[in-house]
Amino acid sequence: MHCRTLGRHAAGVPSRSNIPGEAHVPSPSNYRRKLILAGCVVPLLPACAAIRPARAYEEVHVAAPFAMPPIRIPDFAGAPRFPITDFGADQRDQARTSAAIARAIDAAHAAGGGIVVVPAGVWPTAKIHLKSHVNLHVAAGATLLFSAQPTDYLPAVHTTWEGLECYNYSPLVYAYECENVALTGTGTLRAQLDVWRVWYARPKAHMDALVRLYDMSAKGTPLPVQQRDMTVGDANLRPQFVQFNRCRHVLVEDVTIEDSPFWVLHPYLSRDVVIRRVKITAHGHNNDGVDPEMSQNVLIEDCVFDQGDDAISVKSGRDRDAWRLDTPSRNIVMRNCRIKNGHQLCAIGSELSGGIENVFVDNCHFDHTGSNVPSTINNILYVKTNERRGGYVRNIHLSNVTATSVKGGVLAVETDVLYQWKTLLPTYERRLTAIEGLHVSNVTVQDAGFVCLIKGEAEQPVRDVSLRGVRVARIGGTAVTNVNVQGFVQT
């Protein structure tokens, strides 16, 4: 059994990007002695209960055009350190390194909290599963090189695919029902794409698997998630790179992430999440940068995105699965970020059946200069849904944004975005999405196809839209096109 304790709040604790020079746990053999000297009691057998030491938090206050609660994230200052080399990691041996990382995580968790240190060097590894009260710290000069073999991400875990819950290959870094968990350091996490690159294609077997998964969720009595195993046959559903699934108090700080099988950073059904000073370069299929999904109180700041898909895509699940979970994405702030490439600077949806509200994008800049990949930016703010989603979108704010050239526009809203699903499946249940309160201000763009394009539904018009101080130097088409919009202001 496991014993949980509530964390203490350390008011006014500053942000820390460096790990203090605390003495680390020198070896597994000395591990129990150090804990006894520290006055801790740890479980030596699974049946033993642990007495956890008090926890410290950093409280982050974020100014927004809505009531944004303080975000509490873990503060690992003073926590013991667990270098993976003390647990048998070997740069020449993936199996030994993977096992060493797992043992170090177990030890840090059993200690009641700790920093698992990946030192300089290239460390081949399979999946990494985090645990509560653990900070995986990838030090300067270190690279975690993730296996390209799908079998290294088995057994299947409880995860998602484009808004539908299932059992699938483990995300490369996975945290499930954790609290006080972090991924930090100035090192690099890199995915090897040998097999994932082949899986980017969507042949018939893959599409058939998606239809089966959708039917498992949508028809009659939905099949329990445990029975939705998508690792059989040729489904080839690629895993996320990093997923925090049902977690609380999460910090991702300073790391560089390169290449990805699927979405890169995916906080799912999680609360109190800070992602800061992260650099992402991933140009594969569906390589969104950050996808907060059914998550609340999220701050994304000072990051650099160079994406093969959306830089940020706020989501809240798909259709009946999301209606069942009934958890909106709420209080999401993205600020001070640079986007080198991607499909949208910020997308809302199309998986939004649980509802999305209170999103604020501020002081972000698309600058394609220096990228080796042609510009693929379509829109700065893009809201997308369809007749199957239901849910709602409200109170979305974007301000103080600059961009060089975008193929689309500053604001786009489309309510008939079904992609391949339009022909794959019929509409089992029709639910329109209520969209209201979209506010864009102080935006400067050099070139754009348009300024604003909104295609609402006649039965459910888009309401309360404002554009203030939006300047586009060169417009390739009609500046503003609004269909089924009520309450539009442009100044």
CORBEL-V600281 format. One record per residue. N is the residue number from 1. RES is the residue in three letters. OMEGA is omega in radians with two decimals (* if undefined). NEAR is the number of other ideal C-beta (glycine too) atoms within 10 Angstrom. Layout:
N|RES|OMEGA|NEAR ; N|RES|OMEGA|NEAR
//
This chain:
1|MET|3.14|8 ; 2|HIS|-3.12|12 ; 3|CYS|-3.14|11 ; 4|ARG|3.02|10 ; 5|THR|3.06|13 ; 6|LEU|3.13|9 ; 7|GLY|3.00|20 ; 8|ARG|3.12|11 ; 9|HIS|3.07|15 ; 10|ALA|-3.06|15 ; 11|ALA|3.04|8 ; 12|GLY|3.11|7 ; 13|VAL|-3.11|15 ; 14|PRO|3.06|7 ; 15|SER|3.14|13 ; 16|ARG|3.09|14 ; 17|SER|-3.14|11 ; 18|ASN|3.10|12 ; 19|ILE|-3.12|18 ; 20|PRO|-3.05|11 ; 21|GLY|3.08|7 ; 22|GLU|3.06|13 ; 23|ALA|-3.14|8 ; 24|HIS|3.05|17 ; 25|VAL|-2.92|23 ; 26|PRO|-3.12|14 ; 27|SER|3.10|12 ; 28|PRO|-3.10|14 ; 29|SER|3.14|8 ; 30|ASN|-3.00|12 ; 31|TYR|-3.09|19 ; 32|ARG|3.14|16 ; 33|ARG|-3.12|11 ; 34|LYS|-3.12|16 ; 35|LEU|3.11|19 ; 36|ILE|3.12|10 ; 37|LEU|3.14|9 ; 38|ALA|3.12|12 ; 39|GLY|-3.12|8 ; 40|CYS|2.99|18 ; 41|VAL|-3.07|14 ; 42|VAL|3.11|18 ; 43|PRO|3.07|15 ; 44|LEU|3.06|10 ; 45|LEU|-3.11|5 ; 46|PRO|-3.08|7 ; 47|ALA|-3.08|7 ; 48|CYS|3.10|13 ; 49|ALA|3.13|10 ; 50|ALA|2.98|19 ; 51|ILE|-3.04|12 ; 52|ARG|3.05|21 ; 53|PRO|3.12|18 ; 54|ALA|-3.11|11 ; 55|ARG|3.09|22 ; 56|ALA|3.13|18 ; 57|TYR|2.86|20 ; 58|GLU|3.12|23 ; 59|GLU|-3.07|15 ; 60|VAL|3.12|20 ; 61|HIS|-3.02|9 ; 62|VAL|3.05|18 ; 63|ALA|-3.11|9 ; 64|ALA|3.12|17 ; 65|PRO|3.08|14 ; 66|PHE|-3.11|14 ; 67|ALA|-3.11|7 ; 68|MET|-3.13|19 ; 69|PRO|3.03|13 ; 70|PRO|3.13|13 ; 71|ILE|-3.12|24 ; 72|ARG|3.13|20 ; 73|ILE|-3.06|25 ; 74|PRO|3.04|27 ; 75|ASP|-3.06|24 ; 76|PHE|3.09|26 ; 77|ALA|3.12|16 ; 78|GLY|3.13|10 ; 79|ALA|3.11|24 ; 80|PRO|-3.10|21 ; 81|ARG|-3.07|22 ; 82|PHE|3.13|30 ; 83|PRO|-3.11|20 ; 84|ILE|3.10|27 ; 85|THR|3.09|18 ; 86|ASP|-3.11|21 ; 87|PHE|3.01|23 ; 88|GLY|3.14|15 ; 89|ALA|-3.08|23 ; 90|ASP|-3.10|15 ; 91|GLN|-3.13|15 ; 92|ARG|-2.96|8 ; 93|ASP|-3.13|14 ; 94|GLN|-3.09|18 ; 95|ALA|3.14|12 ; 96|ARG|-3.12|17 ; 97|THR|3.11|25 ; 98|SER|3.14|21 ; 99|ALA|3.14|18 ; 100|ALA|3.12|24 ; 101|ILE|3.13|26 ; 102|ALA|3.13|19 ; 103|ARG|3.12|19 ; 104|ALA|3.09|28 ; 105|ILE|3.10|21 ; 106|ASP|-3.10|16 ; 107|ALA|3.13|22 ; 108|ALA|3.12|27 ; 109|HIS|-3.13|24 ; 110|ALA|3.12|20 ; 111|ALA|-3.10|24 ; 112|GLY|3.13|23 ; 113|GLY|3.13|24 ; 114|GLY|-3.09|24 ; 115|ILE|3.06|26 ; 116|VAL|-2.99|28 ; 117|VAL|2.98|22 ; 118|VAL|-3.05|27 ; 119|PRO|-3.13|17 ; 120|ALA|-3.10|12 ; 121|GLY|3.11|13 ; 122|VAL|-3.02|14 ; 123|TRP|3.12|25 ; 124|PRO|-3.08|20 ; 125|THR|2.93|25 ; 126|ALA|-3.08|20 ; 127|LYS|3.04|20 ; 128|ILE|3.10|23 ; 129|HIS|-3.14|16 ; 130|LEU|3.08|25 ; 131|LYS|-3.11|20 ; 132|SER|3.04|22 ; 133|HIS|-3.13|27 ; 134|VAL|3.03|28 ; 135|ASN|3.02|26 ; 136|LEU|-3.02|26 ; 137|HIS|3.12|27 ; 138|VAL|-2.96|24 ; 139|ALA|3.10|16 ; 140|ALA|-3.14|12 ; 141|GLY|-3.13|14 ; 142|ALA|3.02|21 ; 143|THR|2.93|19 ; 144|LEU|-3.07|25 ; 145|LEU|-2.98|18 ; 146|PHE|-3.11|28 ; 147|SER|3.06|19 ; 148|ALA|-3.08|15 ; 149|GLN|-3.14|13 ; 150|PRO|-3.12|18 ; 151|THR|3.10|10 ; 152|ASP|3.14|17 ; 153|TYR|3.02|22 ; 154|LEU|0.09|14 ; 155|PRO|-3.11|9 ; 156|ALA|3.13|18 ; 157|VAL|3.12|20 ; 158|HIS|-3.08|17 ; 159|THR|-3.09|23 ; 160|THR|2.95|27 ; 161|TRP|3.10|23 ; 162|GLU|3.02|20 ; 163|GLY|3.12|25 ; 164|LEU|-3.14|23 ; 165|GLU|-3.14|26 ; 166|CYS|2.90|26 ; 167|TYR|-3.05|18 ; 168|ASN|3.04|25 ; 169|TYR|3.14|26 ; 170|SER|2.89|25 ; 171|PRO|-3.08|28 ; 172|LEU|2.98|27 ; 173|VAL|-2.94|24 ; 174|TYR|3.02|24 ; 175|ALA|-3.09|26 ; 176|TYR|-3.14|18 ; 177|GLU|3.11|14 ; 178|CYS|2.97|22 ; 179|GLU|3.14|21 ; 180|ASN|-3.06|25 ; 181|VAL|-3.05|24 ; 182|ALA|3.00|24 ; 183|LEU|-2.99|26 ; 184|THR|3.07|25 ; 185|GLY|-3.13|26 ; 186|THR|3.08|18 ; 187|GLY|-2.97|22 ; 188|THR|2.95|19 ; 189|LEU|-3.06|28 ; 190|ARG|3.08|19 ; 191|ALA|2.98|25 ; 192|GLN|-2.92|15 ; 193|LEU|-3.02|18 ; 194|ASP|-3.12|10 ; 195|VAL|-3.11|15 ; 196|TRP|3.14|21 ; 197|ARG|3.07|16 ; 198|VAL|-3.11|10 ; 199|TRP|3.07|20 ; 200|TYR|3.09|16 ; 201|ALA|-3.11|9 ; 202|ARG|3.13|12 ; 203|PRO|-3.04|10 ; 204|LYS|-3.12|8 ; 205|ALA|3.11|11 ; 206|HIS|-3.12|16 ; 207|MET|3.08|15 ; 208|ASP|3.12|14 ; 209|ALA|3.10|19 ; 210|LEU|3.08|20 ; 211|VAL|3.11|12 ; 212|ARG|-3.14|16 ; 213|LEU|3.14|22 ; 214|TYR|-3.14|23 ; 215|ASP|3.08|14 ; 216|MET|-3.12|20 ; 217|SER|-2.86|22 ; 218|ALA|-2.96|18 ; 219|LYS|2.99|11 ; 220|GLY|3.05|7 ; 221|THR|-3.08|5 ; 222|PRO|3.10|16 ; 223|LEU|3.12|16 ; 224|PRO|-3.07|9 ; 225|VAL|-3.11|18 ; 226|GLN|-3.12|11 ; 227|GLN|3.14|10 ; 228|ARG|-3.08|21 ; 229|ASP|-3.08|15 ; 230|MET|3.11|21 ; 231|THR|3.13|20 ; 232|VAL|3.09|9 ; 233|GLY|-3.08|12 ; 234|ASP|3.10|11 ; 235|ALA|3.06|21 ; 236|ASN|3.05|20 ; 237|LEU|-3.06|22 ; 238|ARG|3.13|25 ; 239|PRO|2.99|28 ; 240|GLN|3.06|28 ; 241|PHE|-3.13|26 ; 242|VAL|3.08|26 ; 243|GLN|2.96|27 ; 244|PHE|-2.99|28 ; 245|ASN|3.12|22 ; 246|ARG|-3.10|17 ; 247|CYS|3.08|24 ; 248|ARG|3.09|20 ; 249|HIS|-3.01|26 ; 250|VAL|3.07|26 ; 251|LEU|2.95|24 ; 252|VAL|-2.95|26 ; 253|GLU|2.92|21 ; 254|ASP|-3.04|19 ; 255|VAL|2.98|24 ; 256|THR|3.13|18 ; 257|ILE|-3.08|24 ; 258|GLU|3.11|19 ; 259|ASP|-3.09|21 ; 260|SER|3.03|33 ; 261|PRO|-2.96|30 ; 262|PHE|3.07|29 ; 263|TRP|-3.02|29 ; 264|VAL|3.13|31 ; 265|LEU|-2.98|27 ; 266|HIS|2.96|26 ; 267|PRO|-3.03|29 ; 268|TYR|-3.11|25 ; 269|LEU|-3.08|21 ; 270|SER|-3.12|27 ; 271|ARG|3.11|21 ; 272|ASP|-3.08|27 ; 273|VAL|3.02|25 ; 274|VAL|3.06|24 ; 275|ILE|-3.02|27 ; 276|ARG|3.06|21 ; 277|ARG|3.12|18 ; 278|VAL|3.11|25 ; 279|LYS|-3.10|17 ; 280|ILE|3.01|27 ; 281|THR|-3.08|24 ; 282|ALA|-3.03|25 ; 283|HIS|3.07|18 ; 284|GLY|-3.11|20 ; 285|HIS|-3.12|16 ; 286|ASN|-3.11|20 ; 287|ASN|2.97|24 ; 288|ASP|3.10|27 ; 289|GLY|3.11|30 ; 290|VAL|3.13|28 ; 291|ASP|3.04|28 ; 292|PRO|-3.06|29 ; 293|GLU|-3.09|28 ; 294|MET|-3.11|27 ; 295|SER|-3.03|28 ; 296|GLN|3.14|21 ; 297|ASN|-3.05|25 ; 298|VAL|3.06|26 ; 299|LEU|3.06|22 ; 300|ILE|-3.03|28 ; 301|GLU|3.02|19 ; 302|ASP|-3.12|14 ; 303|CYS|3.07|24 ; 304|VAL|-3.09|16 ; 305|PHE|3.04|27 ; 306|ASP|-2.81|23 ; 307|GLN|2.96|28 ; 308|GLY|3.09|22 ; 309|ASP|-3.07|24 ; 310|ASP|3.04|27 ; 311|ALA|3.06|30 ; 312|ILE|3.06|29 ; 313|SER|-3.13|27 ; 314|VAL|-3.03|28 ; 315|LYS|3.04|28 ; 316|SER|3.00|30 ; 317|GLY|-3.03|31 ; 318|ARG|2.88|28 ; 319|ASP|-2.96|23 ; 320|ARG|3.08|20 ; 321|ASP|-3.13|24 ; 322|ALA|3.09|27 ; 323|TRP|3.09|16 ; 324|ARG|-3.10|15 ; 325|LEU|2.98|15 ; 326|ASP|-3.13|12 ; 327|THR|-3.13|18 ; 328|PRO|2.85|22 ; 329|SER|-2.99|29 ; 330|ARG|3.08|24 ; 331|ASN|-3.14|24 ; 332|ILE|3.13|28 ; 333|VAL|3.05|24 ; 334|MET|-3.09|27 ; 335|ARG|3.03|20 ; 336|ASN|-3.12|15 ; 337|CYS|3.05|27 ; 338|ARG|3.12|15 ; 339|ILE|3.09|26 ; 340|LYS|-3.12|23 ; 341|ASN|3.13|22 ; 342|GLY|3.12|28 ; 343|HIS|3.07|20 ; 344|GLN|2.99|27 ; 345|LEU|3.06|27 ; 346|CYS|3.07|27 ; 347|ALA|3.01|25 ; 348|ILE|-3.11|27 ; 349|GLY|0.04|27 ; 350|SER|3.06|25 ; 351|GLU|-3.06|27 ; 352|LEU|-3.01|31 ; 353|SER|3.09|30 ; 354|GLY|-3.13|27 ; 355|GLY|3.10|21 ; 356|ILE|3.12|30 ; 357|GLU|3.10|20 ; 358|ASN|3.06|22 ; 359|VAL|-3.10|27 ; 360|PHE|3.06|23 ; 361|VAL|-3.04|25 ; 362|ASP|3.03|21 ; 363|ASN|3.09|14 ; 364|CYS|-2.94|26 ; 365|HIS|3.02|16 ; 366|PHE|-3.14|24 ; 367|ASP|-3.05|13 ; 368|HIS|-3.07|18 ; 369|THR|3.04|6 ; 370|GLY|3.13|7 ; 371|SER|3.10|14 ; 372|ASN|-3.09|9 ; 373|VAL|3.12|13 ; 374|PRO|-3.13|7 ; 375|SER|3.10|15 ; 376|THR|-3.12|17 ; 377|ILE|3.08|24 ; 378|ASN|-3.08|18 ; 379|ASN|3.06|27 ; 380|ILE|3.04|27 ; 381|LEU|-3.04|26 ; 382|TYR|3.07|24 ; 383|VAL|-3.08|27 ; 384|LYS|3.13|24 ; 385|THR|3.09|30 ; 386|ASN|-3.02|23 ; 387|GLU|-3.11|17 ; 388|ARG|-2.91|23 ; 389|ARG|-2.97|29 ; 390|GLY|3.14|20 ; 391|GLY|3.14|25 ; 392|TYR|3.00|20 ; 393|VAL|3.13|27 ; 394|ARG|3.05|17 ; 395|ASN|3.12|19 ; 396|ILE|-3.08|26 ; 397|HIS|3.03|20 ; 398|LEU|-3.08|25 ; 399|SER|3.02|18 ; 400|ASN|-3.11|16 ; 401|VAL|3.02|25 ; 402|THR|3.12|16 ; 403|ALA|3.06|23 ; 404|THR|-3.09|14 ; 405|SER|3.07|15 ; 406|VAL|-3.11|25 ; 407|LYS|3.13|15 ; 408|GLY|-3.08|19 ; 409|GLY|3.13|27 ; 410|VAL|3.12|25 ; 411|LEU|3.04|26 ; 412|ALA|3.07|24 ; 413|VAL|3.11|26 ; 414|GLU|-3.05|17 ; 415|THR|3.10|24 ; 416|ASP|-3.12|11 ; 417|VAL|-3.12|16 ; 418|LEU|-3.13|17 ; 419|TYR|-3.07|11 ; 420|GLN|-3.09|10 ; 421|TRP|-3.12|19 ; 422|LYS|-3.13|12 ; 423|THR|-3.12|9 ; 424|LEU|-3.00|13 ; 425|LEU|3.00|15 ; 426|PRO|3.04|8 ; 427|THR|-3.14|13 ; 428|TYR|-3.12|13 ; 429|GLU|-3.06|11 ; 430|ARG|3.05|11 ; 431|ARG|3.13|18 ; 432|LEU|-3.10|18 ; 433|THR|3.04|27 ; 434|ALA|-3.12|17 ; 435|ILE|3.14|29 ; 436|GLU|3.08|18 ; 437|GLY|3.06|18 ; 438|LEU|-2.99|27 ; 439|HIS|-3.09|19 ; 440|VAL|-3.12|24 ; 441|SER|3.02|16 ; 442|ASN|3.13|15 ; 443|VAL|3.13|23 ; 444|THR|-3.12|15 ; 445|VAL|3.11|22 ; 446|GLN|-3.12|13 ; 447|ASP|3.07|14 ; 448|ALA|3.06|26 ; 449|GLY|3.12|19 ; 450|PHE|3.04|21 ; 451|VAL|-3.05|23 ; 452|CYS|3.08|25 ; 453|LEU|-3.12|22 ; 454|ILE|3.09|22 ; 455|LYS|3.12|16 ; 456|GLY|3.07|21 ; 457|GLU|3.11|18 ; 458|ALA|-3.14|7 ; 459|GLU|-3.06|9 ; 460|GLN|-3.09|17 ; 461|PRO|2.98|18 ; 462|VAL|-3.02|26 ; 463|ARG|2.94|17 ; 464|ASP|3.14|16 ; 465|VAL|3.10|24 ; 466|SER|3.00|17 ; 467|LEU|-3.09|20 ; 468|ARG|3.10|13 ; 469|GLY|3.11|12 ; 470|VAL|-3.05|24 ; 471|ARG|3.08|12 ; 472|VAL|-3.05|21 ; 473|ALA|-3.12|9 ; 474|ARG|-3.11|9 ; 475|ILE|-3.06|15 ; 476|GLY|-3.11|14 ; 477|GLY|3.12|11 ; 478|THR|-3.03|12 ; 479|ALA|-3.06|16 ; 480|VAL|3.04|16 ; 481|THR|-3.13|15 ; 482|ASN|3.09|17 ; 483|VAL|-3.13|14 ; 484|ASN|3.11|16 ; 485|VAL|3.08|20 ; 486|GLN|3.11|12 ; 487|GLY|3.14|12 ; 488|PHE|-3.13|16 ; 489|VAL|3.05|10 ; 490|GLN|3.11|14 ; 491|THR|*|8
//
